[in-house]
Amino acid sequence: MARNYSFKLAITGALLSVISIVGQAFSEQSEAEWSSRYSSGYYLSTDAEFEGGREFSSQYFFISGSTQRTIGNGSSIGLGLNYTAIDYNFSGYAIRPWERADFLTLSVPLTLAVGEKGRINVLGSIGTASEESADFTEGVTLSAVASYMHTFSRSLSVGLGSGYVYGLEDSRFFPLLLVRWQITDHLLLANPFRPGPFGPAGLELSYRFNEQLDLGLGGVYRNIRFALDVNSVVAPSGFAEIEGIPVFVRLGWAVTKVISVDTYLGMTLNGQMRIDDDNGHELTQEDYNAQPIIGLNISGRF
């Protein structure tokens, strides 16, 4: 199991290095603008209780990198990679359902300018989401996201979009609402696009004290689904799904012009854990109580 984890982490490190080298190489050889970003983070979700006194907690680690090239007139194309490992701890269970899940995603984002005020964003990705002992191919997923964002003024941009995820015996569509509203010089309402534990499916209201410090309050919808091993004790070749609505407070610190640190304190509400069989049919579904979250994220660009 440790070997499987090290192997996936080594693949991620190697691919992130390739992405970085490609971005820097093209930046030196081309007049087009290239930018590369990286981030990593650690988050702890403390004990959440099910009915009957059973509990679970999780530790969440991720590392990601991306490079992007401007192709003129406000358009761009890029390449990104993210690896996430989530360690789970269960108590009160006769048999531990699983120990860790691994997620590896390769994505290609494309942004196209539409006139002077419009922007179309398209994102295609391929990835794997599976229990640590499962094979890569057991958790393959494909996804596509498309959205349109319109700039009404220097302070307000609004957009709509949708996405589709295929795989894990539970393909689905989902809507997107995109907002960036600079309410005042210090107050901003936007999607939480910063790298972190929650992703952009929500809203965050943040206040910037100065060029280095800002404080945000947000809420998102989060869904984690992954394939279980063929020898799983709860659902051989089945699937596990954990969802909820994290609400959080974020304190951001721009350490330098290229390095930022964000700390998180929050709570996952309306939590639910579901286990499906190998055909995606529900076996069990349980709600769990509010689950506290703390975390740290470091991101930068070069």
Summary of the structure (lengths in Angstrom):
residues: 302
radius of gyration: 19.9
end to end distance: 34.2
largest distance: 63.0
contacts: 985
relative contact order: 0.14
helix: 11%
strand: 64%
